[in-house]
């Protein structure tokens, strides 16, 4: 991913924060007839995070994911398959009207983290551990602390149709394009415009601009 200097990850915590807040990743790998892409729920393996390196502190870490076994993508995955995992955060269009200056040009603010690495299938014996960890993580970060104990038999019935995998990260890049190239005054106008927009997407970008303000 090409990342202009203004949009580099300024703090390693940014990348991990984004993948935790937006954990539905796009997994891309090559198949016999071309590229395959599947949206997958993904979570970092907590025990691997202390070993992360690079600007994103994610190189050398491990993520877990799963998909439907009937998906041709699953059937094409082999142990060690090279793949790309893309996490997309808040994004929204920026109209030049916001700048209140001329000349100006429109643009799109967005955030993204791309992980390159290898996919390794997880044995059926360990698959349920991944599924339960995914549920626990999502309920903690995005849900209502739902207790799955009453649904474990249902999980067991679903499990044969699910394939779980681990993703070993060999390279990681983040792009946080949030008007950093603009003077602080104009940047503030962009934040205020997004915050006042009724669209939840625009408001999410305003929040991200505040959170990742350098």
GROMACS elastic network, one bead per residue, 0.5 to 0.9 nm:
[ bonds ]
;  ai    aj funct       b0    kb
    1   114     6  0.74756   500
    1   173     6  0.69355   500
    1   174     6  0.82482   500
    1   175     6  0.82607   500
    2   173     6  0.89068   500
    2   175     6  0.84137   500
    3     6     6  0.81019   500
    3     7     6  0.62358   500
    3     8     6  0.63143   500
    3   173     6  0.81624   500
    3   174     6  0.76532   500
    3   175     6  0.59214   500
    3   176     6  0.87081   500
    3   177     6  0.88743   500
    4     7     6  0.56287   500
    4     8     6  0.67971   500
    4   175     6  0.83310   500
    4   177     6  0.89541   500
    5     8     6  0.54644   500
    6   176     6  0.85993   500
    6   177     6  0.77759   500
    6   179     6  0.86583   500
    6   180     6  0.59720   500
    6   181     6  0.60672   500
    7    10     6  0.82401   500
    7   174     6  0.82448   500
    7   175     6  0.55279   500
    7   176     6  0.50463   500
    7   177     6  0.51432   500
    7   178     6  0.74676   500
    7   179     6  0.85786   500
    7   180     6  0.69251   500
    7   181     6  0.83339   500
    8    11     6  0.89548   500
    8    55     6  0.85267   500
    8   173     6  0.84163   500
    8   174     6  0.65820   500
    8   175     6  0.57613   500
    8   176     6  0.65292   500
    8   177     6  0.83386   500
    9    12     6  0.67493   500
    9    13     6  0.88343   500
    9    14     6  0.67170   500
    9    15     6  0.72773   500
    9    55     6  0.65889   500
    9    56     6  0.67159   500
    9   173     6  0.80201   500
    9   174     6  0.57946   500
    9   175     6  0.65365   500
    9   176     6  0.66676   500
   10    13     6  0.87784   500
   10    14     6  0.75554   500
   10    55     6  0.78563   500
   10    56     6  0.87775   500
   10   212     6  0.83692   500
   10   214     6  0.70963   500
   11    14     6  0.56959   500
   11    15     6  0.80039   500
   11    55     6  0.73394   500
   11    56     6  0.73664   500
   11   212     6  0.87870   500
   11   214     6  0.89370   500
   12    15     6  0.60176   500
   12    16     6  0.72685   500
   12    17     6  0.89932   500
   12    53     6  0.88815   500
   12    54     6  0.80612   500
   12    55     6  0.57640   500
   12    57     6  0.53519   500
   12    58     6  0.82096   500
   13    16     6  0.54020   500
   13    17     6  0.59851   500
   13    18     6  0.86435   500
   13    56     6  0.72364   500
   13    57     6  0.76474   500
   14    17     6  0.50931   500
   14    18     6  0.62233   500
   14    19     6  0.88537   500
   14    56     6  0.74042   500
   14   174     6  0.85131   500
   14   176     6  0.89120   500
   14   211     6  0.89836   500
   14   212     6  0.72236   500
   15    18     6  0.52091   500
   15    19     6  0.64132   500
   15    20     6  0.86668   500
   15    55     6  0.88514   500
   15    56     6  0.55228   500
   15    57     6  0.77889   500
   15    58     6  0.77969   500
   15   112     6  0.83806   500
   15   113     6  0.64155   500
   15   173     6  0.83633   500
   15   174     6  0.64096   500
   15   175     6  0.89863   500
   16    19     6  0.52965   500
   16    20     6  0.61407   500
   16    21     6  0.85822   500
   16    44     6  0.87239   500
   16    56     6  0.75187   500
   16    57     6  0.79906   500
   16    58     6  0.75423   500
   16   113     6  0.89170   500
   17    20     6  0.52420   500
   17    21     6  0.61537   500
   17    22     6  0.85576   500
   18    21     6  0.51483   500
   18    22     6  0.59192   500
   18    23     6  0.79694   500
   18    87     6  0.76524   500
   18    88     6  0.79393   500
   18    89     6  0.63210   500
   18   111     6  0.80867   500
   18   112     6  0.77176   500
   18   113     6  0.74615   500
   19    22     6  0.51157   500
   19    23     6  0.51510   500
   19    24     6  0.82567   500
   19    25     6  0.83342   500
   19    42     6  0.84764   500
   19    43     6  0.80086   500
   19    44     6  0.84759   500
   19    87     6  0.60934   500
   19    88     6  0.80269   500
   19    89     6  0.79729   500
   19   112     6  0.87316   500
   19   113     6  0.73260   500
   20    23     6  0.54856   500
   20    42     6  0.89427   500
   20    43     6  0.73970   500
   20    44     6  0.82346   500
   20   141     6  0.77400   500
   21    89     6  0.77782   500
   21   141     6  0.76389   500
   21   142     6  0.80996   500
   22    25     6  0.78001   500
   22    87     6  0.66132   500
   22    88     6  0.66560   500
   22    89     6  0.59217   500
   22    90     6  0.86739   500
   23    40     6  0.84054   500
   23    41     6  0.60386   500
   23    42     6  0.55636   500
   23    43     6  0.66766   500
   23    87     6  0.67238   500
   23    88     6  0.85056   500
   23   138     6  0.86424   500
   24    39     6  0.63952   500
   24    40     6  0.56512   500
   24    42     6  0.61686   500
   24    43     6  0.89397   500
   24    86     6  0.87149   500
   24    87     6  0.67343   500
   24    88     6  0.81783   500
   25    38     6  0.82047   500
   25    39     6  0.54817   500
   25    40     6  0.53367   500
   25    41     6  0.61924   500
   25    42     6  0.63164   500
   25    85     6  0.60959   500
   25    86     6  0.53188   500
   25    88     6  0.73997   500
   26    37     6  0.65153   500
   26    38     6  0.55992   500
   26    40     6  0.62048   500
   26    41     6  0.87904   500
   26    84     6  0.79158   500
   26    85     6  0.55172   500
   26    86     6  0.50207   500
   26    87     6  0.66685   500
   26    88     6  0.86230   500
   27    36     6  0.80801   500
   27    37     6  0.54902   500
   27    38     6  0.52758   500
   27    39     6  0.60869   500
   27    40     6  0.66972   500
   27    83     6  0.68928   500
   27    84     6  0.57661   500
   27    86     6  0.65676   500
   28    35     6  0.68695   500
   28    36     6  0.56119   500
   28    38     6  0.67033   500
   28    39     6  0.88537   500
   28    73     6  0.89973   500
   28    82     6  0.89145   500
   28    83     6  0.55849   500
   28    84     6  0.50816   500
   28    85     6  0.63528   500
   28    86     6  0.81838   500
   29    34     6  0.85923   500
   29    35     6  0.57415   500
   29    36     6  0.54420   500
   29    37     6  0.66745   500
   29    73     6  0.82058   500
   29    76     6  0.88717   500
   29    77     6  0.81221   500
   29    81     6  0.74728   500
   29    82     6  0.64725   500
   29    84     6  0.64814   500
   29    85     6  0.89399   500
   30    33     6  0.79396   500
   30    34     6  0.56232   500
   30    36     6  0.58378   500
   30    37     6  0.87332   500
   30    73     6  0.89126   500
   30    76     6  0.81632   500
   30    77     6  0.86735   500
   30    81     6  0.83351   500
   30    82     6  0.79170   500
   30    83     6  0.76049   500
   31    34     6  0.51077   500
   31    35     6  0.56378   500
   31    36     6  0.61513   500
   31    72     6  0.88855   500
   31    73     6  0.74571   500
   31    76     6  0.58098   500
   31    77     6  0.79065   500
   32    35     6  0.82414   500
   32    76     6  0.76075   500
   33    36     6  0.86785   500
   36    72     6  0.83817   500
   36    73     6  0.60150   500
   36    76     6  0.87343   500
   37    73     6  0.72849   500
   38    67     6  0.81243   500
   38    71     6  0.87324   500
   38    73     6  0.72889   500
   39    67     6  0.83809   500
   40    65     6  0.62768   500
   40    66     6  0.62753   500
   40    67     6  0.62836   500
   41    64     6  0.83026   500
   41    65     6  0.56650   500
   41    66     6  0.66809   500
   41    67     6  0.81540   500
   41   134     6  0.77761   500
   42    63     6  0.64289   500
   42    64     6  0.55287   500
   42    66     6  0.75556   500
   42   134     6  0.74954   500
   43    46     6  0.86210   500
   43    62     6  0.86831   500
   43    63     6  0.54236   500
   43    64     6  0.53846   500
   43    65     6  0.67147   500
   43   133     6  0.84051   500
   43   134     6  0.65121   500
   43   137     6  0.74952   500
   43   138     6  0.86653   500
   44    47     6  0.86560   500
   44    48     6  0.78128   500
   44    49     6  0.76001   500
   44    61     6  0.75365   500
   44    62     6  0.59409   500
   44    64     6  0.62496   500
   45    48     6  0.55969   500
   45    49     6  0.69835   500
   45    61     6  0.73273   500
   45    62     6  0.54349   500
   45    63     6  0.53826   500
   45    64     6  0.67035   500
   45   166     6  0.89232   500
   46    49     6  0.55098   500
   46    50     6  0.80682   500
   46    61     6  0.87362   500
   46    62     6  0.83467   500
   46    63     6  0.87802   500
   47    50     6  0.68001   500
   47    51     6  0.83188   500
   47    61     6  0.86275   500
   47    62     6  0.87248   500
   48    51     6  0.55732   500
   48    52     6  0.69763   500
   48    58     6  0.89833   500
   48    60     6  0.75906   500
   48    62     6  0.60686   500
   48    63     6  0.87658   500
   49    52     6  0.52954   500
   49    53     6  0.89808   500
   49    57     6  0.77921   500
   49    58     6  0.70421   500
   49    60     6  0.82635   500
   49    61     6  0.57143   500
   49    62     6  0.78428   500
   50    53     6  0.86891   500
   50    57     6  0.85919   500
   50    61     6  0.82322   500
   51    57     6  0.80418   500
   51    58     6  0.81512   500
   51    59     6  0.81381   500
   51    60     6  0.63802   500
   51    61     6  0.65212   500
   52    56     6  0.80397   500
   52    59     6  0.51135   500
   52    60     6  0.51923   500
   52    61     6  0.53977   500
   53    56     6  0.69839   500
   53    58     6  0.57848   500
   53    59     6  0.50032   500
   53    60     6  0.65941   500
   53    61     6  0.83420   500
   54    58     6  0.67803   500
   54    59     6  0.59984   500
   54   171     6  0.82568   500
   54   172     6  0.76282   500
   54   173     6  0.88342   500
   55    58     6  0.80414   500
   55    59     6  0.86907   500
   55   172     6  0.80934   500
   55   173     6  0.76422   500
   55   174     6  0.84343   500
   56    59     6  0.73313   500
   56   113     6  0.87683   500
   56   172     6  0.65061   500
   56   173     6  0.65992   500
   56   174     6  0.68947   500
   57    60     6  0.83206   500
   57    61     6  0.83218   500
   57   172     6  0.82596   500
   58    61     6  0.54277   500
   58    62     6  0.83205   500
   58   115     6  0.81917   500
   58   169     6  0.69955   500
   58   170     6  0.85451   500
   58   171     6  0.77731   500
   58   172     6  0.63011   500
   58   173     6  0.88506   500
   59    62     6  0.86638   500
   59   115     6  0.82632   500
   59   116     6  0.88955   500
   59   168     6  0.85547   500
   59   169     6  0.53820   500
   59   170     6  0.54092   500
   59   171     6  0.53339   500
   59   172     6  0.58974   500
   60   168     6  0.68191   500
   60   169     6  0.53265   500
   60   170     6  0.58877   500
   60   171     6  0.79051   500
   61   167     6  0.84737   500
   61   168     6  0.62700   500
   61   169     6  0.55385   500
   61   170     6  0.81068   500
   62   166     6  0.66061   500
   62   167     6  0.55409   500
   62   169     6  0.59938   500
   63   165     6  0.84529   500
   63   166     6  0.55946   500
   63   168     6  0.66530   500
   63   169     6  0.77200   500
   64   130     6  0.68251   500
   64   134     6  0.81097   500
   64   164     6  0.74013   500
   64   165     6  0.58442   500
   64   167     6  0.61096   500
   64   168     6  0.89666   500
   65   130     6  0.75946   500
   65   131     6  0.83284   500
   65   134     6  0.80392   500
   65   163     6  0.85990   500
   65   164     6  0.57983   500
   65   165     6  0.54592   500
   65   166     6  0.63196   500
   65   167     6  0.76433   500
   66    69     6  0.89476   500
   66   127     6  0.88879   500
   66   130     6  0.82205   500
   66   131     6  0.77744   500
   66   162     6  0.66983   500
   66   163     6  0.54507   500
   66   165     6  0.59384   500
   66   166     6  0.85863   500
   67    70     6  0.86359   500
   67    71     6  0.73780   500
   67    73     6  0.87428   500
   67    74     6  0.70568   500
   67   161     6  0.86609   500
   67   162     6  0.57946   500
   67   163     6  0.54733   500
   67   164     6  0.66286   500
   67   165     6  0.86153   500
   68    71     6  0.54429   500
   68    72     6  0.89908   500
   68    73     6  0.89498   500
   68    74     6  0.72242   500
   68   161     6  0.59895   500
   68   163     6  0.60612   500
   68   164     6  0.88651   500
   69    72     6  0.77946   500
   69    73     6  0.84532   500
   69    74     6  0.57852   500
   69    75     6  0.70745   500
   69   160     6  0.82343   500
   69   161     6  0.54309   500
   69   162     6  0.52382   500
   69   163     6  0.53222   500
   69   164     6  0.89807   500
   70    73     6  0.84034   500
   70    74     6  0.72441   500
   70    75     6  0.75574   500
   70   161     6  0.73513   500
   70   162     6  0.84158   500
   71    74     6  0.54565   500
   71    75     6  0.68049   500
   71    76     6  0.89650   500
   72    75     6  0.50092   500
   72    76     6  0.62020   500
   72    77     6  0.88163   500
   73    76     6  0.51234   500
   73    77     6  0.64436   500
   74    77     6  0.53071   500
   74    78     6  0.85918   500
   74   163     6  0.71718   500
   75    78     6  0.80425   500
   76    81     6  0.89739   500
   77    80     6  0.83290   500
   77    81     6  0.61318   500
   77   119     6  0.74210   500
   77   120     6  0.81459   500
   77   121     6  0.78766   500
   78    81     6  0.53489   500
   78   119     6  0.74656   500
   78   120     6  0.70667   500
   78   121     6  0.73720   500
   79   118     6  0.79585   500
   79   119     6  0.62473   500
   79   121     6  0.61228   500
   80    83     6  0.89877   500
   80   117     6  0.86520   500
   80   118     6  0.50536   500
   80   119     6  0.52982   500
   80   120     6  0.55822   500
   80   121     6  0.86444   500
   81   117     6  0.82936   500
   81   118     6  0.52401   500
   81   119     6  0.52144   500
   81   120     6  0.72313   500
   82   116     6  0.75851   500
   82   117     6  0.57922   500
   82   119     6  0.64974   500
   83   115     6  0.84207   500
   83   116     6  0.59766   500
   83   117     6  0.56241   500
   83   118     6  0.56971   500
   83   119     6  0.67051   500
   83   167     6  0.84912   500
   84   114     6  0.69494   500
   84   115     6  0.57283   500
   84   117     6  0.64985   500
   84   118     6  0.82746   500
   85   113     6  0.83776   500
   85   114     6  0.58037   500
   85   115     6  0.50232   500
   85   116     6  0.63424   500
   85   117     6  0.80808   500
   85   167     6  0.86300   500
   86   112     6  0.71898   500
   86   113     6  0.59664   500
   86   115     6  0.63012   500
   86   116     6  0.87201   500
   87   111     6  0.86164   500
   87   112     6  0.56543   500
   87   113     6  0.51827   500
   87   114     6  0.62978   500
   87   115     6  0.83109   500
   88    91     6  0.82765   500
   88   110     6  0.80104   500
   88   111     6  0.61251   500
   88   113     6  0.66000   500
   88   114     6  0.85873   500
   89   110     6  0.68022   500
   89   112     6  0.56584   500
   89   113     6  0.81961   500
   89   204     6  0.88887   500
   89   205     6  0.86117   500
   89   208     6  0.87452   500
   90   109     6  0.81439   500
   90   110     6  0.57696   500
   90   111     6  0.59453   500
   90   112     6  0.83779   500
   90   201     6  0.66385   500
   90   202     6  0.79053   500
   90   203     6  0.88907   500
   90   204     6  0.57691   500
   90   205     6  0.51994   500
   90   206     6  0.88978   500
   90   207     6  0.89227   500
   90   208     6  0.70993   500
   91   108     6  0.71191   500
   91   109     6  0.54286   500
   91   111     6  0.65230   500
   91   201     6  0.67880   500
   91   202     6  0.72091   500
   91   204     6  0.78028   500
   91   205     6  0.59310   500
   92   107     6  0.89154   500
   92   108     6  0.57707   500
   92   109     6  0.55176   500
   92   110     6  0.65639   500
   92   194     6  0.85159   500
   92   201     6  0.65820   500
   92   202     6  0.56509   500
   92   204     6  0.88070   500
   92   205     6  0.67172   500
   93   106     6  0.77092   500
   93   107     6  0.61980   500
   93   109     6  0.62747   500
   93   110     6  0.87196   500
   93   202     6  0.81294   500
   94    97     6  0.84332   500
   94    98     6  0.73821   500
   94   105     6  0.89998   500
   94   106     6  0.57899   500
   94   107     6  0.52829   500
   94   108     6  0.54650   500
   94   109     6  0.67611   500
   94   190     6  0.75336   500
   94   194     6  0.86680   500
   95    98     6  0.58886   500
   95    99     6  0.79267   500
   95   105     6  0.77508   500
   95   106     6  0.50994   500
   95   107     6  0.69924   500
   95   108     6  0.85439   500
   96    99     6  0.54697   500
   96   100     6  0.72368   500
   96   101     6  0.78995   500
   96   102     6  0.84262   500
   96   103     6  0.88254   500
   96   104     6  0.57319   500
   96   105     6  0.56460   500
   96   106     6  0.51496   500
   96   107     6  0.80679   500
   97   100     6  0.56104   500
   97   101     6  0.78154   500
   97   104     6  0.85393   500
   97   106     6  0.86840   500
   98   101     6  0.83817   500
   98   186     6  0.81177   500
   98   189     6  0.64449   500
   98   190     6  0.61720   500
   98   193     6  0.67974   500
   99   102     6  0.81325   500
   99   104     6  0.76048   500
   99   186     6  0.58024   500
   99   187     6  0.83633   500
   99   189     6  0.66870   500
   99   190     6  0.72144   500
  100   104     6  0.88007   500
  100   186     6  0.83772   500
  100   189     6  0.87667   500
  101   104     6  0.66815   500
  102   105     6  0.86820   500
  108   177     6  0.81032   500
  108   178     6  0.85759   500
  109   176     6  0.80880   500
  109   177     6  0.53314   500
  109   178     6  0.52101   500
  109   179     6  0.69092   500
  109   205     6  0.75899   500
  110   175     6  0.78802   500
  110   176     6  0.63305   500
  110   177     6  0.53096   500
  110   178     6  0.65093   500
  110   205     6  0.75590   500
  111   174     6  0.76315   500
  111   175     6  0.56442   500
  111   177     6  0.60024   500
  111   178     6  0.76785   500
  111   205     6  0.87920   500
  111   208     6  0.85691   500
  112   173     6  0.84035   500
  112   174     6  0.57429   500
  112   175     6  0.53085   500
  112   176     6  0.65312   500
  112   177     6  0.86559   500
  113   172     6  0.72535   500
  113   173     6  0.57575   500
  113   175     6  0.63776   500
  113   176     6  0.85267   500
  114   171     6  0.83653   500
  114   172     6  0.57398   500
  114   173     6  0.53459   500
  114   174     6  0.62810   500
  114   175     6  0.85577   500
  115   169     6  0.62222   500
  115   170     6  0.75812   500
  115   171     6  0.58997   500
  115   173     6  0.66124   500
  115   174     6  0.87333   500
  116   167     6  0.88247   500
  116   168     6  0.82449   500
  116   169     6  0.57669   500
  116   170     6  0.57493   500
  116   171     6  0.50337   500
  116   172     6  0.61549   500
  116   173     6  0.87147   500
  117   167     6  0.64541   500
  117   168     6  0.53142   500
  117   171     6  0.65829   500
  117   172     6  0.87177   500
  118   166     6  0.82653   500
  118   167     6  0.56208   500
  118   168     6  0.53167   500
  118   169     6  0.68825   500
  118   170     6  0.76467   500
  119   165     6  0.65526   500
  119   166     6  0.58778   500
  119   168     6  0.65816   500
  120   164     6  0.88019   500
  120   165     6  0.54717   500
  120   166     6  0.53110   500
  120   167     6  0.64122   500
  120   168     6  0.79039   500
  121   163     6  0.75594   500
  121   164     6  0.62026   500
  121   166     6  0.64669   500
  121   167     6  0.88857   500
  122   125     6  0.81741   500
  122   126     6  0.65307   500
  122   127     6  0.61942   500
  122   130     6  0.88065   500
  122   163     6  0.76198   500
  122   164     6  0.54757   500
  122   166     6  0.67818   500
  123   126     6  0.55420   500
  123   127     6  0.61895   500
  123   163     6  0.87864   500
  123   164     6  0.78824   500
  123   165     6  0.85371   500
  124   128     6  0.75324   500
  124   159     6  0.86627   500
  124   160     6  0.82363   500
  124   163     6  0.79756   500
  124   164     6  0.80401   500
  125   128     6  0.72528   500
  125   129     6  0.85063   500
  126   129     6  0.54864   500
  126   130     6  0.69605   500
  126   164     6  0.86856   500
  127   130     6  0.53142   500
  127   131     6  0.64690   500
  127   132     6  0.87992   500
  127   159     6  0.78993   500
  127   162     6  0.83706   500
  127   163     6  0.74586   500
  127   164     6  0.57522   500
  127   165     6  0.82161   500
  128   132     6  0.60445   500
  128   133     6  0.83918   500
  128   155     6  0.83671   500
  128   156     6  0.81295   500
  128   159     6  0.71895   500
  128   164     6  0.86022   500
  129   132     6  0.52895   500
  129   133     6  0.60625   500
  129   134     6  0.85694   500
  130   133     6  0.50937   500
  130   134     6  0.61113   500
  130   135     6  0.86971   500
  130   164     6  0.70119   500
  130   165     6  0.84236   500
  131   134     6  0.50983   500
  131   135     6  0.63209   500
  131   136     6  0.86593   500
  131   155     6  0.87698   500
  131   159     6  0.85914   500
  131   164     6  0.78257   500
  132   135     6  0.51021   500
  132   136     6  0.60826   500
  132   137     6  0.85147   500
  132   148     6  0.85966   500
  133   136     6  0.50519   500
  133   137     6  0.60286   500
  133   138     6  0.85440   500
  134   137     6  0.51625   500
  134   138     6  0.61185   500
  134   139     6  0.84738   500
  135   138     6  0.52337   500
  135   139     6  0.59600   500
  135   140     6  0.84140   500
  135   146     6  0.89092   500
  135   148     6  0.82723   500
  136   139     6  0.52628   500
  136   140     6  0.60863   500
  136   141     6  0.86556   500
  136   145     6  0.79378   500
  136   146     6  0.84299   500
  136   147     6  0.87465   500
  136   148     6  0.86887   500
  137   140     6  0.51596   500
  137   141     6  0.61410   500
  137   142     6  0.81397   500
  137   143     6  0.89739   500
  138   141     6  0.51567   500
  138   142     6  0.52465   500
  138   143     6  0.61274   500
  138   145     6  0.87352   500
  139   142     6  0.54063   500
  139   144     6  0.58077   500
  139   146     6  0.62648   500
  139   147     6  0.88125   500
  140   143     6  0.60911   500
  140   144     6  0.71859   500
  140   145     6  0.57605   500
  140   146     6  0.86440   500
  141   144     6  0.86391   500
  141   145     6  0.87437   500
  142   145     6  0.86643   500
  143   146     6  0.71208   500
  147   150     6  0.73524   500
  147   151     6  0.86224   500
  148   151     6  0.53303   500
  148   152     6  0.65062   500
  149   152     6  0.56173   500
  149   153     6  0.88381   500
  150   153     6  0.78036   500
  150   154     6  0.86295   500
  151   154     6  0.51751   500
  151   155     6  0.62927   500
  151   156     6  0.87773   500
  152   156     6  0.62354   500
  152   157     6  0.87552   500
  153   157     6  0.64285   500
  153   158     6  0.88360   500
  154   157     6  0.51198   500
  154   158     6  0.63969   500
  154   159     6  0.86679   500
  155   158     6  0.51024   500
  155   159     6  0.59722   500
  156   159     6  0.51716   500
  156   160     6  0.76204   500
  157   160     6  0.68657   500
  157   161     6  0.84713   500
  158   161     6  0.58668   500
  158   162     6  0.70437   500
  159   162     6  0.52390   500
  159   163     6  0.80708   500
  160   163     6  0.78764   500
  169   172     6  0.71559   500
  176   179     6  0.89856   500
  176   180     6  0.88282   500
  176   212     6  0.82024   500
  177   180     6  0.70180   500
  177   181     6  0.88823   500
  178   181     6  0.83194   500
  178   187     6  0.83661   500
  178   205     6  0.80418   500
  178   208     6  0.80838   500
  178   209     6  0.59837   500
  178   212     6  0.84948   500
  178   213     6  0.86521   500
  179   182     6  0.55585   500
  179   183     6  0.86121   500
  179   186     6  0.85206   500
  179   187     6  0.60149   500
  179   190     6  0.78981   500
  179   209     6  0.83124   500
  180   183     6  0.76885   500
  180   184     6  0.81399   500
  180   187     6  0.72402   500
  180   213     6  0.84201   500
  180   214     6  0.83245   500
  181   184     6  0.89822   500
  181   187     6  0.86235   500
  182   185     6  0.80429   500
  182   186     6  0.61796   500
  182   187     6  0.59225   500
  183   186     6  0.55236   500
  183   187     6  0.61831   500
  183   188     6  0.87082   500
  184   188     6  0.61125   500
  184   189     6  0.87121   500
  185   188     6  0.51750   500
  185   189     6  0.65205   500
  185   190     6  0.89367   500
  186   190     6  0.63698   500
  186   191     6  0.87332   500
  187   190     6  0.51199   500
  187   191     6  0.63591   500
  187   192     6  0.87213   500
  187   209     6  0.88056   500
  188   191     6  0.50534   500
  188   192     6  0.61488   500
  188   193     6  0.85498   500
  189   192     6  0.51190   500
  189   193     6  0.60533   500
  189   194     6  0.85923   500
  190   193     6  0.51352   500
  190   194     6  0.62019   500
  190   195     6  0.85276   500
  190   206     6  0.78230   500
  191   194     6  0.52742   500
  191   195     6  0.60690   500
  191   196     6  0.86517   500
  191   203     6  0.86377   500
  191   205     6  0.78551   500
  191   207     6  0.80464   500
  191   209     6  0.67487   500
  191   210     6  0.77111   500
  192   195     6  0.50246   500
  192   196     6  0.61647   500
  192   197     6  0.86376   500
  192   206     6  0.72688   500
  193   196     6  0.52534   500
  193   197     6  0.62535   500
  193   202     6  0.84917   500
  193   203     6  0.88636   500
  193   206     6  0.81570   500
  194   197     6  0.51120   500
  194   198     6  0.84496   500
  194   199     6  0.82925   500
  194   201     6  0.86368   500
  194   203     6  0.53438   500
  194   204     6  0.81314   500
  194   205     6  0.68225   500
  194   206     6  0.53180   500
  194   207     6  0.87917   500
  195   198     6  0.80452   500
  195   199     6  0.89164   500
  195   200     6  0.89886   500
  195   202     6  0.68127   500
  195   204     6  0.80783   500
  195   205     6  0.81273   500
  195   206     6  0.54159   500
  195   207     6  0.76955   500
  196   199     6  0.86616   500
  196   202     6  0.84955   500
  196   203     6  0.73772   500
  197   200     6  0.77672   500
  197   201     6  0.88450   500
  197   202     6  0.62194   500
  197   203     6  0.65521   500
  198   201     6  0.86849   500
  198   202     6  0.76609   500
  198   203     6  0.75175   500
  199   202     6  0.53596   500
  199   203     6  0.64045   500
  199   204     6  0.87148   500
  200   204     6  0.60792   500
  200   205     6  0.87404   500
  201   204     6  0.51110   500
  201   205     6  0.65482   500
  201   206     6  0.89083   500
  202   205     6  0.51478   500
  202   206     6  0.64262   500
  202   207     6  0.87796   500
  203   206     6  0.50085   500
  203   207     6  0.62860   500
  203   208     6  0.86327   500
  204   207     6  0.50635   500
  204   208     6  0.61786   500
  204   209     6  0.86637   500
  205   209     6  0.60846   500
  205   210     6  0.86131   500
  206   209     6  0.51297   500
  206   210     6  0.63947   500
  206   211     6  0.86606   500
  207   210     6  0.52110   500
  207   211     6  0.61119   500
  207   212     6  0.86145   500
  208   212     6  0.59242   500
  208   213     6  0.81209   500
  209   212     6  0.53942   500
  209   213     6  0.57015   500
  210   213     6  0.52060   500
  210   214     6  0.89747   500
  211   214     6  0.88304   500
